[in-house]
Amino acid sequence: MKIKKYIEKSFNDGKKKILSDLGEDAIILSTRTVQDKDGQSMVEIVAAIDEKDMKKQQEQQTQTAKRPVKDKLSGLDAILNMANQKKESENKVTNYQNQDVYGEVLGIKSELRDLKEILKYKFASSLNDNFSRIYKILIDSGINEKTTLKLISDISATDPNMSYEDALVAVRSIFVSDLKINSSIQNKEKQVISFVGVTGSGKTMTLIKLAIISKLIWSKKVMIISTDTKKIGGADQLETYSSISTIPFKKVDSPKEIKKIVSENEEFDIIFVDTAGVSQKNQKDMFEVMDYVKAAKSNRIILVQNSTTNEKTMKDIIERYIPMSITDIILTKVDEAESIGECLSIIKEYKVPLSFLTYGQSVPDDIAPLTKEKLGIMAIPDPKNKITFSTLFKEDF
């Protein structure tokens, strides 16, 4: 017996091939749908014929005229119809099975959402309606569960029947009560202020904003020095803004050079020093930044921190910069953060004063000095009465 396998685009194509190769006495052993290397559906047909029949058939073909193909492969047509009917039946079963599986998946996803909600707000059900709402706002603001429960406990001890509005004001006040604020740049005579931070923290733009505000609004005599030899174009950006604002600008390449420039320009009220953005994990680069800061005899060292940084990384950055004797922190890009409650919780933990927030690219706008009241509003917002940064800090300068 001769057995042969055919893989064609359709059953009819296979049928013609079988007729041509094996003749009308061929027997179909099996048919199935397969995929080629490109993922296209093909039909695989396995056919067979007795070699004696095949020889006899070849002899007859030389003596008699061909019968119509339709007659010769009527048996194959029947098989094709049966195969199609079977495929349709299988597809129906598969569709029903898919619908059942899809329904089960939706049910599981719904249950997981409910479970996630319960775990996220697991203490909400034990509080009255007003405190439960406050509890959820605190959790959604990125404030950890331990601090949240402590805040709820504090306001509950004051008045267990406090209204929602009063509870929101009270919880904000308590949350920011131990937060240190230092926005007094304009109140001091002579200052060398160095800006430090990791790459991409918004350090250079923040310096530019404060330098222009110091000159135009606070009427200070200002100079800018760049020590950034790592970032391509970093000093050029500073120099461009300095030129537009008519602020004297210097670029230095060594701690010795910055020490000389600072000592020769004591007539300036504020000298702003921009340092290179470096990874907190690169000890060598960190030491280089520290050398510049010390050589400049900086009396204020501001860590510029991106507020969208995750908790673990932000803690790592602050811990590694604290040995540099940072005096305060500026939070940048707060308009891009989901909330600043988590950032403020971390800053409170390290007891480093917070001086300004930046919330956009507009120069010299989109920067604001801080008050505890406004910080409380931004850290713990009312979901039904959200206030934008530009509205809250509109008149601050």
C-alpha positions as a Python dict, from the first residue, in 0.01 Angstrom:
ca = {
    (1, 'M'): (0, 0, 0),
    (2, 'K'): (121, 349, -83),
    (3, 'I'): (48, 617, 182),
    (4, 'K'): (100, 987, 116),
    (5, 'K'): (37, 1309, 311),
    (6, 'Y'): (-80, 1632, 149),
    (7, 'I'): (-87, 1982, 304),
    (8, 'E'): (-286, 2229, 98),
    (9, 'K'): (-475, 2557, 144),
    (10, 'S'): (-814, 2385, 109),
    (11, 'F'): (-964, 2040, 97),
    (12, 'N'): (-1054, 2085, -269),
    (13, 'D'): (-691, 2160, -353),
    (14, 'G'): (-590, 1846, -169),
    (15, 'K'): (-857, 1648, -343),
    (16, 'K'): (-727, 1748, -686),
    (17, 'K'): (-374, 1662, -582),
    (18, 'I'): (-479, 1315, -458),
    (19, 'L'): (-671, 1246, -780),
    (20, 'S'): (-373, 1349, -987),
    (21, 'D'): (-119, 1147, -786),
    (22, 'L'): (-309, 841, -664),
    (23, 'G'): (-617, 820, -881),
    (24, 'E'): (-986, 765, -811),
    (25, 'D'): (-935, 453, -597),
    (26, 'A'): (-745, 648, -330),
    (27, 'I'): (-874, 615, 25),
    (28, 'I'): (-876, 913, 265),
    (29, 'L'): (-727, 796, 595),
    (30, 'S'): (-750, 1126, 788),
    (31, 'T'): (-801, 1502, 759),
    (32, 'R'): (-717, 1780, 1003),
    (33, 'T'): (-649, 2153, 1018),
    (34, 'V'): (-286, 2257, 1078),
    (35, 'Q'): (-89, 2582, 1069),
    (36, 'D'): (209, 2662, 850),
    (37, 'K'): (520, 2846, 974),
    (38, 'D'): (345, 3182, 920),
    (39, 'G'): (47, 3082, 1131),
    (40, 'Q'): (-189, 3034, 831),
    (41, 'S'): (-453, 2757, 850),
    (42, 'M'): (-390, 2465, 614),
    (43, 'V'): (-560, 2127, 552),
    (44, 'E'): (-359, 1810, 606),
    (45, 'I'): (-491, 1501, 422),
    (46, 'V'): (-346, 1152, 451),
    (47, 'A'): (-444, 928, 160),
    (48, 'A'): (-357, 573, 59),
    (49, 'I'): (-397, 337, -233),
    (50, 'D'): (-315, -29, -291),
    (51, 'E'): (-27, -46, -534),
    (52, 'K'): (-209, -314, -737),
    (53, 'D'): (-512, -89, -771),
    (54, 'M'): (-284, 194, -868),
    (55, 'K'): (-121, -14, -1143),
    (56, 'K'): (-460, -136, -1268),
    (57, 'Q'): (-588, 218, -1267),
    (58, 'Q'): (-295, 341, -1472),
    (59, 'E'): (-363, 69, -1732),
    (60, 'Q'): (-731, 163, -1750),
    (61, 'Q'): (-643, 529, -1795),
    (62, 'T'): (-460, 443, -2115),
    (63, 'Q'): (-762, 248, -2249),
    (64, 'T'): (-1065, 444, -2134),
    (65, 'A'): (-1161, 806, -2117),
    (66, 'K'): (-1163, 981, -1786),
    (67, 'R'): (-1484, 992, -1597),
    (68, 'P'): (-1591, 1332, -1461),
    (69, 'V'): (-1399, 1436, -1150),
    (70, 'K'): (-1726, 1485, -968),
    (71, 'D'): (-1812, 1116, -1012),
    (72, 'K'): (-1467, 992, -933),
    (73, 'L'): (-1435, 1172, -601),
    (74, 'S'): (-1794, 1163, -486),
    (75, 'G'): (-1674, 970, -183),
    (76, 'L'): (-1425, 1243, -101),
    (77, 'D'): (-1703, 1504, -124),
    (78, 'A'): (-1899, 1311, 136),
    (79, 'I'): (-1593, 1302, 360),
    (80, 'L'): (-1547, 1676, 310),
    (81, 'N'): (-1906, 1746, 411),
    (82, 'M'): (-1870, 1527, 718),
    (83, 'A'): (-1545, 1704, 810),
    (84, 'N'): (-1705, 2047, 773),
    (85, 'Q'): (-2001, 1944, 985),
    (86, 'K'): (-1767, 1811, 1252),
    (87, 'K'): (-1563, 2134, 1245),
    (88, 'E'): (-1876, 2349, 1285),
    (89, 'S'): (-1986, 2134, 1578),
    (90, 'E'): (-1643, 2161, 1740),
    (91, 'N'): (-1643, 2539, 1691),
    (92, 'K'): (-1978, 2570, 1867),
    (93, 'V'): (-1852, 2365, 2161),
    (94, 'T'): (-1532, 2572, 2172),
    (95, 'N'): (-1731, 2899, 2167),
    (96, 'Y'): (-1949, 2781, 2455),
    (97, 'Q'): (-1639, 2673, 2647),
    (98, 'N'): (-1468, 3007, 2579),
    (99, 'Q'): (-1775, 3193, 2704),
    (100, 'D'): (-1772, 2987, 3023),
    (101, 'V'): (-1401, 3051, 3079),
    (102, 'Y'): (-1442, 3424, 3003),
    (103, 'G'): (-1725, 3445, 3253),
    (104, 'E'): (-1515, 3271, 3517),
    (105, 'V'): (-1223, 3509, 3453),
    (106, 'L'): (-1450, 3813, 3490),
    (107, 'G'): (-1584, 3672, 3813),
    (108, 'I'): (-1234, 3615, 3951),
    (109, 'K'): (-1124, 3967, 3850),
    (110, 'S'): (-1426, 4115, 4024),
    (111, 'E'): (-1354, 3918, 4339),
    (112, 'L'): (-988, 4027, 4332),
    (113, 'R'): (-1094, 4392, 4301),
    (114, 'D'): (-1323, 4353, 4598),
    (115, 'L'): (-1048, 4181, 4798),
    (116, 'K'): (-797, 4453, 4705),
    (117, 'E'): (-1045, 4718, 4819),
    (118, 'I'): (-1101, 4538, 5149),
    (119, 'L'): (-728, 4500, 5213),
    (120, 'K'): (-651, 4859, 5115),
    (121, 'Y'): (-915, 5003, 5344),
    (122, 'K'): (-927, 4717, 5595),
    (123, 'F'): (-996, 4943, 5896),
    (124, 'A'): (-1258, 5162, 5727),
    (125, 'S'): (-1551, 4947, 5837),
    (126, 'S'): (-1460, 4991, 6204),
    (127, 'L'): (-1490, 5372, 6182),
    (128, 'N'): (-1793, 5597, 6164),
    (129, 'D'): (-1887, 5741, 5825),
    (130, 'N'): (-1692, 6067, 5855),
    (131, 'F'): (-1373, 5910, 5989),
    (132, 'S'): (-1401, 5629, 5735),
    (133, 'R'): (-1399, 5888, 5455),
    (134, 'I'): (-1095, 6061, 5608),
    (135, 'Y'): (-919, 5725, 5648),
    (136, 'K'): (-964, 5646, 5277),
    (137, 'I'): (-842, 5993, 5172),
    (138, 'L'): (-526, 5949, 5381),
    (139, 'I'): (-453, 5605, 5233),
    (140, 'D'): (-514, 5735, 4880),
    (141, 'S'): (-278, 6028, 4950),
    (142, 'G'): (10, 5785, 4997),
    (143, 'I'): (27, 5815, 5375),
    (144, 'N'): (117, 5481, 5531),
    (145, 'E'): (-130, 5284, 5740),
    (146, 'K'): (49, 5336, 6071),
    (147, 'T'): (51, 5716, 6033),
    (148, 'T'): (-307, 5713, 5905),
    (149, 'L'): (-438, 5525, 6209),
    (150, 'K'): (-244, 5756, 6440),
    (151, 'L'): (-399, 6062, 6274),
    (152, 'I'): (-749, 5914, 6296),
    (153, 'S'): (-689, 5831, 6662),
    (154, 'D'): (-574, 6186, 6735),
    (155, 'I'): (-878, 6357, 6583),
    (156, 'S'): (-1113, 6098, 6731),
    (157, 'A'): (-976, 6171, 7078),
    (158, 'T'): (-1053, 6539, 7025),
    (159, 'D'): (-1412, 6485, 6914),
    (160, 'P'): (-1549, 6140, 6821),
    (161, 'N'): (-1850, 6303, 6652),
    (162, 'M'): (-1651, 6553, 6444),
    (163, 'S'): (-1800, 6650, 6106),
    (164, 'Y'): (-1626, 6550, 5785),
    (165, 'E'): (-1519, 6909, 5708),
    (166, 'D'): (-1377, 6970, 6056),
    (167, 'A'): (-1207, 6630, 6057),
    (168, 'L'): (-1035, 6706, 5724),
    (169, 'V'): (-902, 7040, 5853),
    (170, 'A'): (-789, 6880, 6180),
    (171, 'V'): (-611, 6586, 6019),
    (172, 'R'): (-423, 6819, 5782),
    (173, 'S'): (-312, 7037, 6071),
    (174, 'I'): (-183, 6741, 6273),
    (175, 'F'): (-6, 6585, 5973),
    (176, 'V'): (203, 6895, 5895),
    (177, 'S'): (251, 7009, 6256),
    (178, 'D'): (599, 6853, 6285),
    (179, 'L'): (706, 6940, 5930),
    (180, 'K'): (991, 7191, 5919),
    (181, 'I'): (975, 7476, 5666),
    (182, 'N'): (1257, 7707, 5558),
    (183, 'S'): (1173, 7951, 5277),
    (184, 'S'): (1370, 8249, 5405),
    (185, 'I'): (1615, 8310, 5119),
    (186, 'Q'): (1510, 8675, 5087),
    (187, 'N'): (1557, 8749, 5456),
    (188, 'K'): (1932, 8692, 5473),
    (189, 'E'): (2214, 8927, 5371),
    (190, 'K'): (2495, 8715, 5227),
    (191, 'Q'): (2446, 8358, 5109),
    (192, 'V'): (2619, 8094, 4900),
    (193, 'I'): (2347, 7846, 4809),
    (194, 'S'): (2451, 7517, 4648),
    (195, 'F'): (2198, 7298, 4471),
    (196, 'V'): (2262, 6922, 4478),
    (197, 'G'): (2065, 6621, 4362),
    (198, 'V'): (2049, 6320, 4135),
    (199, 'T'): (2027, 6337, 3758),
    (200, 'G'): (1685, 6451, 3635),
    (201, 'S'): (1568, 6597, 3966),
    (202, 'G'): (1500, 6941, 3813),
    (203, 'K'): (1790, 7102, 3993),
    (204, 'T'): (1907, 7345, 3722),
    (205, 'M'): (1559, 7479, 3637),
    (206, 'T'): (1482, 7526, 4007),
    (207, 'L'): (1801, 7726, 4053),
    (208, 'I'): (1716, 7946, 3754),
    (209, 'K'): (1369, 8020, 3891),
    (210, 'L'): (1499, 8119, 4235),
    (211, 'A'): (1786, 8326, 4093),
    (212, 'I'): (1549, 8532, 3875),
    (213, 'I'): (1299, 8575, 4161),
    (214, 'S'): (1581, 8681, 4394),
    (215, 'K'): (1687, 8953, 4153),
    (216, 'L'): (1356, 9079, 4018),
    (217, 'I'): (1127, 9039, 4321),
    (218, 'W'): (1359, 9047, 4621),
    (219, 'S'): (1601, 9298, 4465),
    (220, 'K'): (1907, 9093, 4552),
    (221, 'K'): (2244, 9118, 4380),
    (222, 'V'): (2281, 8770, 4234),
    (223, 'M'): (2549, 8559, 4067),
    (224, 'I'): (2528, 8206, 3924),
    (225, 'I'): (2819, 7960, 3916),
    (226, 'S'): (2806, 7628, 3732),
    (227, 'T'): (3027, 7335, 3832),
    (228, 'D'): (2844, 7094, 3602),
    (229, 'T'): (3108, 6946, 3374),
    (230, 'K'): (2918, 6617, 3325),
    (231, 'K'): (2587, 6711, 3165),
    (232, 'I'): (2615, 6812, 2800),
    (233, 'G'): (2467, 7159, 2761),
    (234, 'G'): (2390, 7194, 3131),
    (235, 'A'): (2607, 7503, 3181),
    (236, 'D'): (2492, 7644, 2846),
    (237, 'Q'): (2129, 7641, 2961),
    (238, 'L'): (2221, 7829, 3277),
    (239, 'E'): (2432, 8076, 3085),
    (240, 'T'): (2146, 8148, 2843),
    (241, 'Y'): (1897, 8223, 3120),
    (242, 'S'): (2159, 8427, 3307),
    (243, 'S'): (2223, 8636, 2999),
    (244, 'I'): (1852, 8699, 2942),
    (245, 'S'): (1810, 8799, 3308),
    (246, 'T'): (2138, 8998, 3312),
    (247, 'I'): (2267, 8785, 3600),
    (248, 'P'): (2648, 8741, 3612),
    (249, 'F'): (2746, 8385, 3525),
    (250, 'K'): (3065, 8186, 3580),
    (251, 'K'): (3161, 7832, 3486),
    (252, 'V'): (3431, 7653, 3686),
    (253, 'D'): (3621, 7329, 3637),
    (254, 'S'): (3774, 7273, 3981),
    (255, 'P'): (3701, 7332, 4352),
    (256, 'K'): (4006, 7560, 4364),
    (257, 'E'): (3855, 7781, 4093),
    (258, 'I'): (3515, 7815, 4263),
    (259, 'K'): (3682, 7904, 4592),
    (260, 'K'): (3869, 8187, 4418),
    (261, 'I'): (3558, 8324, 4242),
    (262, 'V'): (3346, 8323, 4559),
    (263, 'S'): (3616, 8503, 4759),
    (264, 'E'): (3655, 8766, 4486),
    (265, 'N'): (3281, 8843, 4462),
    (266, 'E'): (3175, 8917, 4818),
    (267, 'E'): (2966, 9213, 4699),
    (268, 'F'): (2690, 8974, 4583),
    (269, 'D'): (2398, 8905, 4816),
    (270, 'I'): (2339, 8554, 4683),
    (271, 'I'): (2567, 8325, 4485),
    (272, 'F'): (2380, 8027, 4345),
    (273, 'V'): (2597, 7721, 4276),
    (274, 'D'): (2473, 7454, 4037),
    (275, 'T'): (2643, 7115, 4082),
    (276, 'A'): (2639, 6811, 3856),
    (277, 'G'): (2348, 6571, 3887),
    (278, 'V'): (2493, 6240, 4002),
    (279, 'S'): (2361, 5902, 4111),
    (280, 'Q'): (2347, 5866, 4486),
    (281, 'K'): (2512, 5525, 4442),
    (282, 'N'): (2820, 5667, 4268),
    (283, 'Q'): (3047, 5746, 4562),
    (284, 'K'): (3323, 5901, 4352),
    (285, 'D'): (3089, 6154, 4188),
    (286, 'M'): (2927, 6229, 4524),
    (287, 'F'): (3269, 6316, 4672),
    (288, 'E'): (3342, 6545, 4375),
    (289, 'V'): (3016, 6735, 4434),
    (290, 'M'): (3098, 6761, 4805),
    (291, 'D'): (3441, 6908, 4722),
    (292, 'Y'): (3279, 7187, 4518),
    (293, 'V'): (3021, 7259, 4788),
    (294, 'K'): (3287, 7284, 5058),
    (295, 'A'): (3522, 7495, 4843),
    (296, 'A'): (3240, 7743, 4782),
    (297, 'K'): (3187, 7770, 5159),
    (298, 'S'): (2817, 7711, 5106),
    (299, 'N'): (2603, 7820, 5399),
    (300, 'R'): (2295, 7660, 5245),
    (301, 'I'): (2293, 7325, 5065),
    (302, 'I'): (1960, 7240, 4905),
    (303, 'L'): (1876, 6887, 4798),
    (304, 'V'): (1645, 6905, 4496),
    (305, 'Q'): (1420, 6599, 4497),
    (306, 'N'): (1181, 6474, 4227),
    (307, 'S'): (845, 6411, 4399),
    (308, 'T'): (758, 6123, 4161),
    (309, 'T'): (1042, 5911, 4302),
    (310, 'N'): (930, 5593, 4477),
    (311, 'E'): (958, 5566, 4856),
    (312, 'K'): (1256, 5329, 4869),
    (313, 'T'): (1465, 5532, 4623),
    (314, 'M'): (1376, 5863, 4784),
    (315, 'K'): (1488, 5738, 5125),
    (316, 'D'): (1812, 5611, 4974),
    (317, 'I'): (1881, 5949, 4811),
    (318, 'I'): (1818, 6149, 5129),
    (319, 'E'): (2029, 5913, 5343),
    (320, 'R'): (2324, 5940, 5104),
    (321, 'Y'): (2303, 6319, 5074),
    (322, 'I'): (2261, 6389, 5447),
    (323, 'P'): (2641, 6353, 5507),
    (324, 'M'): (2679, 6648, 5268),
    (325, 'S'): (2511, 6857, 5542),
    (326, 'I'): (2201, 6943, 5338),
    (327, 'T'): (2007, 7225, 5501),
    (328, 'D'): (1673, 7180, 5323),
    (329, 'I'): (1485, 7008, 5044),
    (330, 'I'): (1297, 7139, 4742),
    (331, 'L'): (1033, 6906, 4598),
    (332, 'T'): (1006, 6931, 4220),
    (333, 'K'): (756, 6810, 3958),
    (334, 'V'): (475, 6788, 4212),
    (335, 'D'): (230, 6840, 3924),
    (336, 'E'): (340, 6501, 3789),
    (337, 'A'): (303, 6312, 4120),
    (338, 'E'): (-16, 6126, 4209),
    (339, 'S'): (15, 6271, 4559),
    (340, 'I'): (278, 6434, 4779),
    (341, 'G'): (160, 6281, 5105),
    (342, 'E'): (415, 6000, 5081),
    (343, 'C'): (700, 6245, 5003),
    (344, 'L'): (613, 6463, 5301),
    (345, 'S'): (596, 6159, 5529),
    (346, 'I'): (951, 6067, 5427),
    (347, 'I'): (1083, 6422, 5470),
    (348, 'K'): (924, 6439, 5815),
    (349, 'E'): (1099, 6114, 5903),
    (350, 'Y'): (1443, 6264, 5831),
    (351, 'K'): (1354, 6600, 5993),
    (352, 'V'): (1501, 6801, 5703),
    (353, 'P'): (1326, 7137, 5640),
    (354, 'L'): (1127, 7179, 5320),
    (355, 'S'): (1166, 7513, 5145),
    (356, 'F'): (987, 7524, 4807),
    (357, 'L'): (772, 7325, 4565),
    (358, 'T'): (797, 7344, 4187),
    (359, 'Y'): (504, 7238, 3971),
    (360, 'G'): (582, 7317, 3606),
    (361, 'Q'): (837, 7438, 3349),
    (362, 'S'): (739, 7805, 3334),
    (363, 'V'): (1029, 8035, 3434),
    (364, 'P'): (1033, 8201, 3682),
    (365, 'D'): (678, 8088, 3766),
    (366, 'D'): (564, 7744, 3882),
    (367, 'I'): (758, 7762, 4208),
    (368, 'A'): (620, 7849, 4550),
    (369, 'P'): (736, 7914, 4906),
    (370, 'L'): (548, 7710, 5161),
    (371, 'T'): (317, 7737, 5455),
    (372, 'K'): (198, 7446, 5661),
    (373, 'E'): (-164, 7520, 5581),
    (374, 'K'): (-106, 7499, 5205),
    (375, 'L'): (108, 7190, 5240),
    (376, 'G'): (-172, 7022, 5432),
    (377, 'I'): (-421, 7102, 5155),
    (378, 'M'): (-193, 6963, 4884),
    (379, 'A'): (-87, 6656, 5084),
    (380, 'I'): (-441, 6560, 5188),
    (381, 'P'): (-676, 6690, 4916),
    (382, 'D'): (-1052, 6685, 4935),
    (383, 'P'): (-1164, 6456, 4648),
    (384, 'K'): (-1476, 6671, 4595),
    (385, 'N'): (-1292, 7003, 4602),
    (386, 'K'): (-952, 6962, 4440),
    (387, 'I'): (-733, 7273, 4422),
    (388, 'T'): (-459, 7319, 4162),
    (389, 'F'): (-107, 7429, 4250),
    (390, 'S'): (-133, 7740, 4032),
    (391, 'T'): (-449, 7847, 4215),
    (392, 'L'): (-321, 7770, 4565),
    (393, 'F'): (15, 7945, 4518),
    (394, 'K'): (-97, 8219, 4278),
    (395, 'E'): (-11, 8519, 4496),
    (396, 'D'): (286, 8384, 4690),
    (397, 'F'): (554, 8590, 4515),
}
